[in-house]
Amino acid sequence: MLAGCFGVTVQEAKLRSLQEESGQIEKHLQLVGDPDTSAAFDFHNQLTAAQLLLQVETGDASFRLVRLRQYLAKNY
């Protein structure tokens, strides 16, 4: 059971970290606004790609956390 609780703690920390990082990217995207130079477009595209990857990772971490909690509730 202790290992399961540790797993929940690890997944919660990972999820919080991903959410914080996503918030930072969102702030940067707002700062870029409507890009008007090629460098700004490149930066905007990099941020958008990073945001998409973070959304996938956040969804995965959320799913794992829910499943782990369900497993622990059923088995302990």
Secondary structure, DSSP 8 states (H G I E B T S, - for coil): -HHHHHHHHHHHHHHHHHHHHHHHHHHHHHHH-S--SHHHHHHHHHHHHHHHHHHHHHHHHHHHHHHHHHHHHHH-
